[in-house]
């Protein structure tokens, strides 16, 4: 079981939803936290509710200069949790170029920007803990999810490659793949969301993963089996179920 108490974690995307809920649980677990997001006021409001030591370092992951400056201010850390993300649901038939580009730029390239400032130092020290937030939607292409599912699939692949490369280096990589979480992002959906979790429930799952030695955790478990199992379906069967009608 991984010891979290006394460790310093940088949470990128901490001001709302899952990030906010996880910040509270990590703070109660005895972690020193560095909170990042675009809105300083939201970060400071969250910091006031946390029982442990905390710093706020605003950061826009879509802006390389902002990421570099934030990483320099944050300094040496024991762990990084990447939670930043944006989401707009739309079909390829209604392609929104700006929104599609923004989802890739924040969800995937934004992670690469942050990791590029953190991973080399951890490797040089031979110690570190990186947690990346993917999604059940990243296991296979879904209708009405141009941009989001693809960016999350890339992020999950990135985590898998890092895990392969960093085994035995002292730098641990973990991947959390949640389903639907009640946030301002999922409020945009106009369809029924099975197994919808509250942010606190999802944060408990994240904390369980972080304390373990496992590489990944997909949740809710029953819902995740459907997405993971879909990888074994032949194309004709998969798209008959999930393709546009």
C-alpha positions in Angstrom: 0.0 0.0 0.0 1.4 3.4 -1.0 1.9 5.9 1.8 0.4 9.3 0.8 0.7 11.1 4.1 3.6 13.7 4.2 3.9 13.7 0.4 3.5 16.8 -1.8 1.1 16.4 -4.7 0.4 18.9 -7.6 -3.2 18.6 -8.7 -3.7 20.1 -12.2 -7.4 20.8 -12.8 -8.3 21.1 -9.1 -10.8 23.8 -8.9 -14.0 21.9 -9.7 -15.7 18.5 -9.9 -13.4 15.5 -9.4 -10.3 17.6 -8.8 -12.0 19.5 -6.0 -13.3 16.4 -4.3 -9.9 14.6 -4.6 -8.1 17.7 -3.2 -10.2 17.4 0.0 -9.6 13.7 0.4 -5.8 14.0 -0.2 -5.6 16.9 2.2 -7.5 14.9 4.9 -5.1 12.0 4.2 -2.1 14.2 5.2 -0.8 15.4 1.8 0.6 18.8 1.1 -1.1 20.1 -2.0 -0.4 22.5 -4.8 -3.6 23.4 -6.6 -3.7 24.5 -10.2 -6.4 25.6 -12.5 -7.2 28.7 -14.6 -9.2 30.5 -12.0 -7.2 31.8 -9.0 -10.4 32.7 -7.0 -11.8 29.2 -7.3 -8.5 27.7 -6.2 -8.2 30.0 -3.2 -11.8 29.3 -2.2 -11.1 25.6 -2.3 -7.8 26.1 -0.4 -9.7 27.7 2.5 -11.7 24.5 3.0 -8.8 22.2 3.2 -7.4 21.0 6.5 -3.8 20.6 5.4 -1.0 22.7 3.9 -1.8 24.0 0.5 -0.6 26.4 -2.1 -2.4 27.8 -5.2 -0.6 28.2 -8.5 -2.8 29.2 -11.4 -2.0 27.5 -14.6 -3.5 27.3 -18.1 -2.5 23.9 -19.6 -3.3 25.2 -23.1 -0.5 27.8 -22.7 3.1 26.5 -22.7 4.5 29.7 -21.1 1.9 29.4 -18.3 2.8 25.7 -17.7 6.5 26.4 -17.6 6.0 29.3 -15.2 3.7 27.2 -12.9 6.1 24.3 -12.8 9.0 26.5 -11.8 6.9 28.0 -9.0 5.6 24.6 -7.9 9.2 23.2 -7.6 10.0 19.7 -6.6 7.0 17.4 -5.8 6.4 13.8 -4.9 3.4 13.4 -7.2 1.3 14.8 -10.0 -2.3 14.2 -10.7 -3.5 15.5 -14.1 -7.3 16.1 -14.0 -7.7 19.1 -16.4 -10.2 18.6 -19.2 -12.8 20.3 -21.4 -15.8 18.7 -23.1 -18.4 19.5 -25.7 -20.6 16.8 -27.1 -21.2 16.8 -30.9 -21.2 14.4 -33.8 -18.8 14.4 -36.8 -21.9 15.4 -38.8 -21.9 18.7 -36.8 -18.2 19.2 -36.5 -17.1 22.2 -34.4 -13.5 22.8 -35.3 -12.7 25.2 -32.5 -14.2 22.9 -29.8 -12.5 19.8 -31.2 -9.2 21.5 -31.2 -9.7 22.8 -27.7 -10.4 19.3 -26.4 -7.2 18.0 -27.8 -5.2 21.0 -26.7 -6.3 20.7 -23.1 -7.1 17.1 -22.5 -4.1 15.6 -24.4 -1.5 18.2 -25.4 -2.1 20.0 -22.1 -1.1 16.8 -20.2 2.0 16.5 -22.4 3.0 20.1 -21.6 2.7 19.5 -17.8 4.4 16.1 -17.9 7.3 17.6 -19.9 8.0 19.9 -17.0 7.7 17.1 -14.3 8.8 13.8 -15.6 12.5 14.6 -16.3 13.1 15.8 -12.8 11.4 12.7 -11.3 13.5 10.4 -13.5 16.6 12.2 -12.5 15.7 11.7 -8.8 14.6 8.2 -9.3 11.3 8.9 -7.5 7.9 10.1 -8.3 4.2 9.3 -8.7 2.1 10.3 -11.7 -1.6 9.8 -12.0 -3.4 10.5 -15.3 -7.2 10.7 -15.6 -8.5 9.0 -18.7 -12.1 7.9 -19.3 -14.2 4.9 -20.1 -15.1 6.6 -23.3 -11.4 6.3 -24.4 -11.5 2.5 -24.8 -13.2 2.6 -28.2 -14.7 5.2 -30.5 -18.2 6.4 -29.6 -20.9 8.4 -31.5 -21.4 12.0 -30.6 -18.0 12.2 -28.9 -15.6 13.8 -31.5 -12.7 15.3 -29.7 -13.4 14.1 -26.2 -13.2 10.3 -26.5 -10.3 10.6 -29.0 -8.3 12.9 -26.8 -8.9 10.7 -23.8 -7.9 7.6 -25.8 -4.6 9.4 -26.6 -4.1 10.3 -23.0 -4.7 6.7 -21.9 -2.2 5.5 -24.6 0.3 8.0 -23.3 -0.1 6.7 -19.7 0.4 3.1 -21.0 3.6 4.1 -22.8 5.0 5.9 -19.8 4.2 3.0 -17.6 6.1 0.7 -19.9 9.1 3.1 -20.1 9.3 4.0 -16.4 9.0 0.5 -14.8 11.9 0.1 -12.5 12.9 3.8 -12.6 11.4 4.7 -9.3 8.7 6.7 -11.0 5.2 5.1 -10.8 2.6 5.9 -13.3 -1.1 5.2 -12.8 -4.2 5.6 -14.9 -7.7 6.3 -13.7 -10.6 5.7 -16.1 -13.9 7.0 -14.7 -17.3 6.8 -16.2 -19.9 9.6 -15.9 -19.3 12.0 -13.0 -21.8 14.7 -12.1 -19.9 17.9 -13.1 -20.5 21.1 -15.1 -19.1 19.1 -18.1 -21.6 16.2 -17.9 -24.4 18.8 -17.4 -24.0 19.4 -21.1 -25.3 15.9 -22.0 -28.9 15.6 -23.0 -29.0 11.8 -22.6 -29.4 9.4 -19.7 -26.0 8.7 -18.1 -25.9 5.2 -16.6 -24.1 4.7 -13.3 -23.7 8.5 -12.8 -21.3 9.1 -9.9 -21.0 12.1 -7.6 -17.5 13.6 -7.5 -16.9 12.3 -4.0 -17.6 8.7 -5.1 -15.1 9.1 -8.0 -12.6 10.7 -5.7 -12.8 7.6 -3.4 -12.0 5.4 -6.4 -9.1 7.6 -7.3 -7.7 7.5 -3.8 -8.0 3.7 -3.8 -6.0 3.6 -7.0 -3.3 6.0 -5.7 -2.8 3.9 -2.5 -2.4 0.7 -4.5 0.4 -0.6 -6.6 -1.9 -1.2 -9.6 -1.4 0.5 -12.9 -5.0 1.3 -13.7 -8.5 1.4 -12.3 -11.7 1.7 -14.3 -14.9 2.6 -12.5 -17.7 2.1 -11.8 -16.6 -1.5 -12.1 -19.9 -2.9 -13.6 -20.1 -0.1 -16.2 -16.5 -0.4 -17.1 -16.9 -4.1 -18.0 -19.1 -3.0 -20.9 -16.5 -0.6 -22.3 -13.6 -2.9 -21.8 -15.5 -5.8 -23.2 -16.4 -3.8 -26.3 -12.7 -4.1 -27.4 -13.3 -7.8 -28.1 -16.3 -7.2 -30.4 -15.8 -7.4 -34.1 -16.4 -4.2 -36.0 -19.6 -5.2 -37.5 -21.1 -6.1 -34.1 -19.7 -3.0 -32.3 -21.0 -0.5 -34.9 -24.3 -2.1 -35.1 -24.8 -1.3 -31.5 -22.9 2.0 -31.2 -23.0 3.4 -34.8 -25.2 6.2 -35.9 -28.7 5.3 -37.1 
